[in-house]
Amino acid sequence: MNRLIGREKELNLLDKAMNSETSQFIAVYGRRRIGKTFLIREAFQQKFTFYLTGVANTNLQQNLSNFHRAIQKYNLGEPVSVPQNWFDAFALLEELLLKSTHDRKVVFLDELPWLDTAQSGFIQALDYFWNSFASARKDIILIVCGSAASWMINTLIHNKGGLHNRVTLRIRLEPFSLKECEIFFQRRGGVFSRYQIVQLYMVLGGVPFYLDHVDVSMSAAQNINRLCFQRDGLLTEEFNDLYTSLFNKAERHLLVIEALSKKVRGLTRSEIIDYTGLPNAGSTTRILRELEESGFIRKYSPFGKREKSSLFQLSDFYSLFYIRFIRGNHLYEENTWLNGLESPQHRAWSGYAFEQVCLAHLAEIKNALGISGIQTTSSSWINSGEGNKRQIDLVIDRKDDVINICEMKFSASPFTIDKKYQEELQDKIDTFRAATNTNKAIFLTMITTFGLVRNMYANGLVQNNLTLEDLFR
């Protein structure tokens, strides 16, 4: 049985590359624990012409020794000497590929950044291998993979030297969607309700490695308590390891994450600089790009604003949860999370985390609204003029002269719009229309866990009523 869940888009891209008539240089990257190696192994059923994985915190000699063992394995035991440098190593790889009888010769170099140790000459040798040998042929599929986002993005994908624009296919592996999480748990015998799956998602995101450690015999709250708050829980100490394994000088990236965790709406680049003390320079732009490329933050432009007004928002579920609840919890009480489920802090976090779940499933929202085929732009909006400060976390501006104003509410039962909230919503709509001077129709869209209680305040005000079921489609 195919062990892969989802990943249809990535599999389709890999299949096209495999069946192309030219050599392909494929870079697969993404945050730690997202399943990059698993995807490639499953997609190619381990049928590699050559496979090597880098090892963290080792030196050039050990990497070359590991390469030698790998080349011996794929060279059917024919004796070769240990290469003295990476140019010699890639020369041995060329000989192996020339002798291979495979129609398409698949070379998989996993954890590539760890092979590029200081003064090793690795990137220059890779450059020479691709440009002088592989790219001139039609049968080489070179797949490189790595969790060290700084290296993958800056050294390889945005290379300024001989590998500039040589990567023919970039695959940034994304977390699972809610639907994929549901399938994942079902295959493991889990019977979680969708409400329980959303609760897990708000803490773990769609990271397969984290999800694999969920005990399907326990509730969502019990699992969160076990993984995040009990001594030796998987996620009690994951935070620092996560960032230091991905980024060089990760303390600068962590400054950005800290700043964004305190501002729900997000911060502009200049505000981030003010909060963190980072320089107003290209190095800060690079840090933001690395965090965005790795899926930890998202960049968006407020409604009606230009690119320079873009906001950066923390979008990694685990990072937000760690900073809000796990960090500083050294007591390891048996039921820390279970005992605080109804606290104001928990309710405030739940509301924000659910908004992030919705934003991560924008395609599903548009599909539920029947507008997946209509050109749209999605943004947020904050009233910067006079009067009451109003904020809308999701505005979908449609080409068919409609704007969906989306309100997202997390609750354990159908949500009730009372008179006070109805007046607030109407004022928000009126303020938005006046401030933006739009002539488009405005549809109020409520996205809730279990739908709305239909009453006099909801009727006539809400045009679209979406629930958890729509996010799982």
N, C-alpha and C positions, 0 to 999 in steps of 0.2 A: 504494500500500500504506500502511496506517495505520502511522505511525512511532512511535506511542505503545506503550510496554511497560507492562503492568500498569495501575494507576490506575483499575481498574474501579469502585471505590467512589466516587472523585472524579467520574468521568465520569457515573455514575448520578445523583449529587447535582446536577451542573450541568445534566443533561438534565431533571430534575424542575423545577429553577428556570426553565429555558427554557420549559417547558410549563405553568408555573403561571398563575394568573389574576390575579396581582398583580405589582407591581414588586418587584424583588429587589435587595438590597444585599449583594454577596458579597465577603468578604475572604479572600484566599489568602495564607498566610504560611508561613514555614519557613526553615531555615538556608540560608545562601548555597550556591549550586551545586546545589540540589536539584531544579531543573527547573520552577519555578513559571511562568515566562513561557512556556516550551515547552508546558506542559500547556494553558494558556489558548489559545494560538495554534492548537494542534492541535485542541483540543476544538471551537473555533468556526471552524476552517478559515480564519482571518484575516478572517472576514466581520463586521467591526466597523462600527457606525454612526459611531463615533469612537474613535480610539486615540491615546494620548499616553504617552510614557515620560519620567520624571524623569531628570535628569542630576546626578550627584554634584558637590559642590563648585562650584555655580554660584549666581547671585544671582536675585533676583526678576525683574529686567528680562529676563534671558536665558530664564528659564522662561516668561515671558509671550510672548516672541518665538517660542519653540518651540511654544507653544500656538497662536499666530496662524498659523504655517505649517501646523500640523495641521488647524486649522479651515478654512483655505483649501482644503486637499486634499480634505476630505470635503464641502465646500460647493460642490464642482464649479467651483472657480475664481471664485466670486462675490466681488468685492472687499469686504473688511471691514477696519476699522482695527485696529491693534494695541491690545489691551485695556490700560487703565491700571492695573488691579488685578484681583484674582481674582474679585471680584463681577462686574465687566464681562466677564471671561472666561467665567464660568458662564452669564451672560446670553446670550452668543453660542452657547454649547452648547445652551441651551434653544431658541433659534431654529432651530438645526440639527435638533434632534430633532423639533420641531413640523413641519418641512417633510419629514422622512423618510417614505418610503413602506414601510419595513420593518415587518412585523407585530410583531416584538420588536426593540426598538432596543438594541443591545449597546454599552455604553460601557466601554472598558477603559483604566484609568489605572494604568500600570505604574510600579514604583518610586515609589509615592506619597509615602513619607517625604521624598524628595529635593525634592519640590515645596513642602514646608512649610518654607521658609527662615525665618530669624529675622524677626519683625515683618512677615511677608508677608500675614497675614490669610487664609491658605489654608484652614485648618481651619474658620474661621467661614463662609467662602464655600461650602465643601463642605456644611456643615451647612445653610445656607440653600437651596442647590440641591436637596438631598435632601428636606428637610422641607416646603419651599414648592412644589416642582414635581414631582420624580420620584415621591415616595411617594404623591402624590395621583392618579397615573396607574396604569394596569394593564400598561403595555407597556415599561417601562424595566428593563433588566438592567445594573446598575452593578457592574462588577468592579474591585476595587482589589487591588493586589499590592505586596509589598515585602519586601526582605530585612532591613531595619533592624528587628529584632524589638522593641527597646525602644519604638519609635514605634508599630508596628502593635498591640502588646499594650496599651500604656498610653494612647496618644493616641486610638486608634481603637476597638479592641475593648472596652476598659474606660473609654471616654470618660465623663466626669462631667457633660458639658454637653448641648448639643442633640442630639448623636449617641449619647447613652446608649441602649443596647439597640436601635439602629437597624439594625445589621448583622443581616440575616436568615439568612445562611449563613456559617459559618466553616469554612474548609478549611485544616487544617495538613498540609502535604505531608510525607510520611514518606520515608525512604530506601527503596530497593529491597530486597526480600527476596532470599534466596539464589536462589530459583527465578527471580525476575525478572532477577537478574544473569546466570544461566545463559542465559536467552532473549536477553538483551542481547548477550552475547558470541557466541552462535550466529548471530545476525543479522549479525554482523560477520565471520563465517567462523571464529570461534574454536573450538578443540576441547579446551579445558581440561577436565581431570577435575574432579569435584566437590571433591576434596581440594585441588586448586589454587585453585578458586574460593573455598573457605573461607579459604585462606591470604591471598588478596587482600582478602577481606572483613574480615579481622582487622586490616588496615592502613587500607583505604580506606572501610570501611563500604559502605553501598549508595548512595553519592552518585554520581548519573549523570555529573556533569562529570568527576570523578576517574576513573571507570570508562572513560569515553570516551577517556582518554589511555593506557589499557593497550594495549600492543603485543601483538596476538594471536599473533604469531610467536615470542614469547619466553615463557619459563616464568614462573610467579608470582614466584619469587625474583629472577629477572632484572629483572622489571618493578619490583618494590619497590626493588631496588638502583638502577635508572635514575631512578625518579621521586623517590626520597627521599634519595639519597646522592651522586649525581653532580652536578657543578657545573651550575647552572641547571636542575636537576630541578624539575618542576612543584610538588612539595610541600616543597621545602627551606625556602621562606620563606612558605608559605601561612598558617601558624599565626596570626601577629599580624594579618595582613590580614583573616583570617576573623572575628576577634572585634571588631576596631575598626570593621569595616563593619556589624556587626550591633547593637552596643550603644553607647550614650552612656557616656562615662567607663569604657571597657572594662577599664581596669586593675583595677577592683574585681571584675569578672567573672573576670578571669584569676587573681586571688588565690584565688577559690573553686576554679577548675579545678586550680590548682597543689596546693592542699590535698587535694582528692579524689584526685588522681593518686598520692598517697603512701599512701592508705588504701584497700586493695582492697575491704574490706567496706562502705565508705562512712562518712559522718559525720553526726551529728545537727546540727540548726541551731546549738545551743549550742556544739558542738565546732568547727563551722566558724568561729564567731565567735572562739573561743579561738585557733584556728590562724592566722586571717587578720588579726585585730585590727579587723574590721569592727564597726560599732556594733550593739548589740542594739536594733534599731529597724525600722520599716517599710521603710526603704530596703534593708536586707539581705534581708528577705522578698521584696521586689520583684525583687532581683537573682536570687534562687533561682528565682522564678517565671519570669523571662525565660529563664534557662538551661534550665529544664525544658520550657517551651513551645517552645523552639527545638530540643529534642532532644539537648542536650549532656549533660544529667544526667537521672537518673531518681529518683523518690521512691518509697519503699516502706516498709511497716511490718513490723518483725520479727514473727514468728509469736507470736500471743497478746498483742501490745503495742498500746497505744493510739496515736492519731494523733500526739500530741506526742512520741512516741518514734521517729517516722519517721526513716529514714536517707536521705541523698542520696548517690548513687553516680555516678561519671563513666561515661557510657555512649557517648561519642563515640569511635569507634575511632581516627580519625586523631589527635585530641588526645592520647590516651594514648600512641600510638606516637611522636608527635613529642617529647613530654616525655621518654619513656624512651630513645629512640635517636637522633633526628635533631638535637635541640638540642645545641649544643656540639660537633657533629661538623664541624669546619672543615677537615679534612684532604682531604676529597673523594677518598679513595683509590678506585681503580677498582672494587674488589670488596668494599667495606666490609661490606655485608649478607651477601653470599655466603660470605665467610670466617668469619662468626660464627654460622652456622646451628645449630651443635651446642653453643653456649656455654650455661652455666647461666642467664645472663641471658635468653637467647632462649627457653629451655625454660620458665622461670618466666613470662615474658610470654605465651607461647603458651597455657599453661594458663588464665591469667586471661582472655585475649582470647577463647578458645573458650567459656568460661563466658558471656561477654557475648553472643557469637553465639547461644548457646542461649536466653538470656533475651530476646533480640530476636525469637526465633521461638517464643514460648510457645504461640501458637495452633497452630502445626504440631506441637508436642510433645503438646498436649492431643488433637489430632486423631489422632495416631499411637497414643495410649493409648486411643482410643475413648471419650473423655469430653468431647468438644466440646459435647455437648448437656446436660452436667451442670453445675449451678452450682458454681463453685469460687472460692477465693481463693488467690492466690499470694504467697509471702513468703519471707524467709530466716529463719534461726534461729541464735542463738548461745547456748550454755550460760553463763548468768551466775551459776550456783550454785557449790557446792563441787565438788571433783574435777577431772578432766581437762577442759580447755576444748575443746569440740566446736563445729563450725560446719557448717551446711548452707546452701548457697547458693540452693537452690530447694526450697521445700516447697509442694506443691499439696494444699490441704485441700478435700476433696470432700464434696458434700451426701449422697452415698451411703455415708457412714460409712467412707471410706477416705482415707488420707493417703499421697501419693506423696513419698518422700524421694528427691531426684534428685542423683546424683553425675555430674559432667561431666569427661571425661578426653580430652585431645588426644594422639594418638600416630600414628605413621606406619604402624602395623600393628595387627592385633587386640590388644586390651588384655588383659593377664593379671592376674587377682586371685590373689595369692599368700597364704600363710598369715598373714603379718603384716598385710597390708591387709584380709584377711577378718576378722581379730580387731578391727581398727580400725573397720571398717564395722559389725560387730555391736555393738561398744561404743557407737558413735554412735547406733544405733537404740535400744539399751537406755537410754542417757542421755536421749535425746529423749523417750521414753515416760515415764520417771520424772519428768523435769523438767516436762513439760506435763500429766501426769496424764491423758493421752488414753485413751479406750476404743476408739478407732477402729483398724481394721486398718491396718498400716503396710506399704506396698509399696516395696521398694527398686528404684529405677529408675536404670539406668546409661545414660548418653548418651555414646557414644564415636564416634570417626571411623569405625572399621572393625569394630565389634562386639567381643564378648568371646571369649576362648578358653574353651571349656567345660571346666571341670575340677571337682574335688571341692570347691574353695573357692567357686566361682561357683554351682554347682548347689545349689538349696535356699535360697540367700541372695537371689539376684536374681530379682525377679518380672517386671520389664520390661527389655528390652534394645533400646535405640534406637540408630540409627546416622545417619550423614550423609544417607542416603537419606530418612530421615523428615523431616529439616529442609528438604529440597528439595521436599516435596509441596505 
